[in-house]
Amino acid sequence: MTVTKSLSAALILASLVLSPERLRAEDSTEKAGVAVGVTAGNLWFVPIKAITVTVGAMSGALSYVVTGGNREIADQVWRDTLQGPYVITPDLARRAIGHRPELQQNK
């Protein structure tokens, strides 16, 4: 558990220090929050997705063999399990929560 905490702290620090532009305090706080959320999400999502892809690839191949060469069934299994996304990005997270007017900045 200590390794996970150290890795998370290093990723957070790197995302804050390596920012290419100078931002206002609100923007950098929001970006840091997004970076923390995306990193935390990927700590769970990436290993689970890797397992899903592996099991899906093997299941598709097995379904092809068991059904006597029915490629349509194997393709359906592969399509459902092998398609992305493979990591959570800030854009993907924004699309997932949908349109939230209270999260929009007042301009």
ROSE-4610 file (N, C-alpha, C; in Angstrom, 1 decimal, always signed):
// ROSE-4610
residu = [M/M/M/T/T/T/V/V/V/T/T/T/K/K/K/S/S/S/L/L/L/S/S/S/A/A/A/A/A/A/L/L/L/I/I/I/L/L/L/A/A/A/S/S/S/L/L/L/V/V/V/L/L/L/S/S/S/P/P/P/E/E/E/R/R/R/L/L/L/R/R/R/A/A/A/E/E/E/D/D/D/S/S/S/T/T/T/E/E/E/K/K/K/A/A/A/G/G/G/V/V/V/A/A/A/V/V/V/G/G/G/V/V/V/T/T/T/A/A/A/G/G/G/N/N/N/L/L/L/W/W/W/F/F/F/V/V/V/P/P/P/I/I/I/K/K/K/A/A/A/I/I/I/T/T/T/V/V/V/T/T/T/V/V/V/G/G/G/A/A/A/M/M/M/S/S/S/G/G/G/A/A/A/L/L/L/S/S/S/Y/Y/Y/V/V/V/V/V/V/T/T/T/G/G/G/G/G/G/N/N/N/R/R/R/E/E/E/I/I/I/A/A/A/D/D/D/Q/Q/Q/V/V/V/W/W/W/R/R/R/D/D/D/T/T/T/L/L/L/Q/Q/Q/G/G/G/P/P/P/Y/Y/Y/V/V/V/I/I/I/T/T/T/P/P/P/D/D/D/L/L/L/A/A/A/R/R/R/R/R/R/A/A/A/I/I/I/G/G/G/H/H/H/R/R/R/P/P/P/E/E/E/L/L/L/Q/Q/Q/Q/Q/Q/N/N/N/K/K/K]
num = [1/1/1/2/2/2/3/3/3/4/4/4/5/5/5/6/6/6/7/7/7/8/8/8/9/9/9/10/10/10/11/11/11/12/12/12/13/13/13/14/14/14/15/15/15/16/16/16/17/17/17/18/18/18/19/19/19/20/20/20/21/21/21/22/22/22/23/23/23/24/24/24/25/25/25/26/26/26/27/27/27/28/28/28/29/29/29/30/30/30/31/31/31/32/32/32/33/33/33/34/34/34/35/35/35/36/36/36/37/37/37/38/38/38/39/39/39/40/40/40/41/41/41/42/42/42/43/43/43/44/44/44/45/45/45/46/46/46/47/47/47/48/48/48/49/49/49/50/50/50/51/51/51/52/52/52/53/53/53/54/54/54/55/55/55/56/56/56/57/57/57/58/58/58/59/59/59/60/60/60/61/61/61/62/62/62/63/63/63/64/64/64/65/65/65/66/66/66/67/67/67/68/68/68/69/69/69/70/70/70/71/71/71/72/72/72/73/73/73/74/74/74/75/75/75/76/76/76/77/77/77/78/78/78/79/79/79/80/80/80/81/81/81/82/82/82/83/83/83/84/84/84/85/85/85/86/86/86/87/87/87/88/88/88/89/89/89/90/90/90/91/91/91/92/92/92/93/93/93/94/94/94/95/95/95/96/96/96/97/97/97/98/98/98/99/99/99/100/100/100/101/101/101/102/102/102/103/103/103/104/104/104/105/105/105/106/106/106/107/107/107]
x = [+0.8/+0.0/+0.9/+2.0/+2.9/+3.4/+3.7/+4.1/+3.1/+1.8/+0.7/+0.6/+0.7/+0.7/+1.8/+3.0/+4.2/+4.1/+3.6/+3.4/+2.3/+1.2/+0.2/+0.7/+1.5/+2.1/+3.0/+3.8/+4.8/+4.1/+3.0/+2.2/+1.6/+1.0/+0.4/+1.4/+2.5/+3.6/+4.1/+4.3/+4.8/+3.8/+2.5/+1.5/+1.4/+1.7/+1.7/+3.0/+4.1/+5.4/+5.6/+5.3/+5.6/+4.5/+3.7/+2.7/+3.4/+3.1/+3.8/+3.4/+2.3/+1.8/+1.5/+1.6/+1.3/-0.2/-0.9/-2.4/-2.8/-4.0/-4.6/-4.8/-5.0/-5.1/-6.3/-7.4/-8.6/-8.3/-7.7/-7.4/-6.5/-5.4/-4.4/-5.0/-5.9/-6.6/-7.5/-8.2/-9.1/-8.3/-7.2/-6.4/-5.8/-5.4/-4.8/-5.8/-7.0/-8.1/-8.5/-8.5/-8.7/-7.6/-6.3/-5.2/-5.3/-5.6/-5.8/-6.9/-8.0/-9.1/-8.8/-8.2/-7.9/-6.8/-5.9/-4.8/-5.4/-6.3/-6.9/-7.8/-8.5/-9.4/-8.6/-7.5/-6.6/-5.9/-5.7/-5.1/-6.0/-7.3/-8.2/-8.6/-8.8/-9.3/-8.3/-7.1/-6.1/-5.9/-5.7/-5.6/-6.9/-8.0/-9.3/-9.5/-9.1/-9.3/-8.3/-7.1/-6.2/-6.7/-7.3/-7.9/-9.1/-9.9/-11.1/-10.6/-9.6/-9.1/-8.5/-7.8/-7.2/-8.3/-9.2/-10.3/-11.2/-11.4/-12.2/-11.6/-10.3/-9.5/-9.6/-9.4/-9.4/-10.8/-11.8/-13.2/-13.7/-13.2/-13.6/-13.0/-11.7/-11.1/-11.7/-12.1/-12.7/-14.1/-14.9/-16.2/-16.1/-15.0/-14.8/-14.6/-13.8/-13.5/-14.8/-15.5/-16.6/-17.8/-18.0/-19.1/-18.8/-17.6/-17.3/-16.9/-16.3/-15.8/-16.7/-17.7/-18.6/-17.9/-17.5/-16.7/-17.5/-18.8/-19.7/-19.8/-19.9/-19.9/-18.6/-17.5/-16.2/-16.0/-16.4/-16.2/-17.0/-18.2/-19.0/-18.4/-17.8/-17.1/-15.9/-15.1/-13.9/-14.3/-15.3/-15.8/-16.2/-16.9/-17.4/-16.3/-15.3/-14.2/-12.9/-12.6/-11.3/-11.4/-12.5/-12.6/-12.2/-11.7/-11.3/-12.5/-12.2/-10.9/-10.1/-8.8/-7.9/-7.4/-7.5/-7.2/-8.2/-8.4/-9.3/-8.5/-9.1/-8.5/-9.4/-8.9/-9.8/-11.0/-10.8/-11.9/-13.0/-12.5/-13.4/-14.2/-13.5/-14.2/-15.2/-14.9/-15.9/-17.1/-16.9/-18.0/-18.9/-18.2/-18.9/-19.9/-19.5/-20.4/-21.5/-21.3/-22.4/-22.3/-23.3/-23.4/-23.8/-23.0/-23.2/-23.0/-24.1/-24.0/-23.3/-23.5/-22.8/-21.3/-20.8/-19.4/-18.7/-19.5/-19.0/-18.6/-17.5/-17.0/-17.9/-18.1/-18.9/-17.9/-18.3/-17.4/-18.1]
y = [-1.2/+0.0/+1.2/+1.2/+2.3/+2.7/+1.7/+1.9/+2.7/+2.3/+3.0/+4.5/+4.7/+6.1/+6.9/+6.3/+7.0/+7.3/+6.3/+6.6/+7.6/+7.6/+8.6/+10.0/+10.1/+11.4/+11.9/+11.0/+11.4/+11.9/+11.2/+11.6/+13.0/+13.2/+14.5/+15.6/+15.3/+16.3/+16.6/+15.6/+15.8/+16.6/+16.3/+17.0/+18.5/+18.8/+20.2/+20.9/+20.3/+20.9/+21.1/+20.1/+20.1/+20.8/+21.6/+22.3/+23.3/+23.2/+24.1/+25.5/+25.9/+27.2/+27.7/+29.0/+29.7/+29.9/+29.4/+29.5/+30.3/+30.8/+31.4/+30.3/+30.7/+29.7/+28.8/+29.3/+28.4/+27.4/+27.8/+26.9/+25.8/+26.2/+25.2/+24.2/+24.7/+23.9/+22.9/+23.4/+22.5/+21.5/+21.9/+21.0/+19.9/+20.3/+19.4/+18.4/+18.9/+18.0/+17.0/+17.5/+16.6/+15.5/+16.0/+15.1/+14.0/+14.4/+13.4/+12.5/+13.0/+12.1/+11.1/+11.6/+10.7/+9.7/+10.1/+9.2/+8.1/+8.5/+7.5/+6.6/+7.1/+6.3/+5.3/+5.7/+4.8/+3.8/+4.0/+3.0/+1.8/+2.0/+0.9/+0.4/+1.4/+1.1/+0.3/+0.7/+0.0/-1.4/-1.8/-3.3/-4.1/-3.5/-4.1/-4.3/-3.2/-3.3/-4.3/-4.4/-5.4/-6.8/-7.1/-8.4/-8.6/-7.6/-7.8/-8.1/-7.4/-7.6/-9.0/-9.5/-10.8/-11.9/-11.8/-12.8/-12.7/-11.5/-11.4/-12.0/-11.8/-12.4/-13.9/-14.4/-15.9/-16.4/-15.7/-16.2/-16.1/-15.1/-15.1/-16.2/-16.5/-17.6/-19.0/-19.1/-20.3/-20.5/-19.4/-19.4/-19.8/-19.4/-19.7/-21.2/-21.8/-23.2/-24.0/-23.6/-24.4/-24.4/-23.2/-23.1/-23.7/-24.3/-24.9/-23.9/-22.8/-21.8/-20.7/-20.4/-19.3/-18.0/-17.3/-16.1/-14.9/-15.0/-13.9/-13.8/-14.9/-14.9/-14.5/-15.0/-14.6/-13.1/-12.6/-11.1/-10.3/-10.8/-10.0/-10.0/-11.1/-11.1/-10.2/-10.3/-9.4/-8.0/-7.6/-6.2/-5.7/-6.5/-6.0/-5.8/-6.7/-6.6/-5.9/-5.9/-5.3/-3.9/-3.3/-1.8/-1.0/+0.2/+1.2/+1.8/+2.6/+3.3/+2.4/+2.6/+1.8/+2.6/+3.9/+4.7/+5.8/+6.3/+7.5/+8.7/+9.6/+10.9/+12.0/+13.2/+14.3/+14.5/+14.4/+14.5/+13.4/+12.2/+11.1/+11.3/+11.8/+12.0/+13.1/+14.1/+15.2/+14.7/+13.9/+13.3/+12.4/+11.7/+10.7/+11.4/+12.6/+13.2/+14.0/+14.3/+15.0/+16.5/+17.1/+18.6/+19.0/+19.6/+20.1/+21.6/+22.3/+23.8/+24.3/+23.7/+24.2/+24.0/+23.2/+23.0/+24.0/+24.7/+25.6/+26.9/+27.5/+28.7/+29.9/+30.8/+32.0/+33.0/+33.4/+34.3/+35.6]
z = [+0.0/+0.0/+0.0/+0.6/+0.7/-0.7/-1.6/-2.9/-3.7/-3.5/-4.2/-3.8/-2.5/-2.0/-2.5/-2.5/-3.0/-4.5/-5.3/-6.7/-7.0/-6.2/-6.4/-6.0/-4.9/-4.6/-5.6/-6.2/-7.2/-8.5/-8.9/-10.0/-9.8/-8.6/-8.3/-8.4/-7.7/-7.7/-9.1/-9.9/-11.3/-12.1/-11.9/-12.7/-12.3/-11.1/-10.6/-11.0/-10.9/-11.2/-12.7/-13.5/-14.9/-15.8/-15.1/-15.9/-16.8/-18.2/-19.1/-19.1/-18.5/-18.5/-17.1/-17.0/-15.7/-15.7/-14.7/-14.6/-13.3/-13.4/-12.2/-11.1/-9.9/-8.8/-9.0/-9.5/-9.6/-10.7/-11.8/-12.9/-12.5/-11.8/-11.4/-10.3/-9.5/-8.5/-9.2/-10.2/-11.0/-11.8/-12.4/-13.2/-12.3/-11.1/-10.1/-9.7/-9.5/-9.1/-10.2/-11.4/-12.5/-12.7/-12.5/-12.6/-11.5/-10.3/-9.2/-9.5/-9.9/-10.2/-11.4/-12.4/-13.6/-13.1/-12.4/-11.9/-11.0/-10.1/-9.2/-10.0/-10.9/-11.8/-12.6/-13.1/-13.9/-13.1/-11.8/-10.9/-10.9/-11.0/-11.0/-12.4/-13.3/-14.6/-15.5/-15.5/-16.4/-16.1/-14.8/-14.6/-14.9/-14.6/-14.9/-16.4/-17.1/-18.6/-19.2/-18.6/-19.1/-18.9/-17.7/-17.5/-18.4/-18.7/-19.5/-21.0/-21.5/-22.8/-22.9/-21.9/-22.0/-22.0/-21.1/-21.0/-22.2/-22.7/-23.9/-25.2/-25.3/-26.4/-26.4/-25.2/-25.0/-25.2/-24.7/-24.8/-26.3/-27.0/-28.4/-29.2/-28.9/-29.6/-29.2/-27.9/-27.5/-28.1/-28.2/-28.8/-30.3/-31.0/-32.4/-32.5/-31.6/-31.7/-31.3/-30.2/-29.7/-30.7/-31.4/-32.3/-33.7/-33.8/-35.1/-36.2/-35.8/-36.7/-37.0/-36.1/-36.3/-36.0/-37.0/-36.8/-36.3/-36.6/-36.2/-34.7/-34.0/-32.6/-32.0/-32.5/-32.0/-32.2/-33.4/-33.7/-32.7/-32.3/-31.4/-30.0/-29.6/-28.3/-28.3/-29.4/-29.5/-29.6/-30.3/-30.5/-29.1/-28.3/-27.0/-26.0/-26.1/-25.0/-25.4/-26.7/-27.1/-27.5/-27.6/-28.0/-26.8/-27.1/-26.1/-25.3/-24.5/-24.1/-23.2/-23.3/-22.5/-21.3/-21.3/-20.1/-20.0/-18.8/-18.6/-18.8/-19.7/-20.0/-19.4/-19.3/-18.8/-19.7/-21.0/-21.9/-21.7/-21.6/-21.3/-20.0/-19.0/-17.7/-17.9/-18.6/-18.8/-19.6/-20.6/-21.4/-20.5/-19.6/-18.7/-17.8/-17.3/-16.3/-17.0/-18.3/-19.1/-18.9/-19.4/-19.2/-17.8/-17.1/-15.7/-15.6/-15.7/-15.7/-14.5/-13.3/-12.1/-12.1/-13.1/-13.2/-14.2/-14.9/-15.9/-15.2/-15.7/-15.1/-15.6/-14.7/-15.1/-15.8/-17.0/-17.8/-18.0]
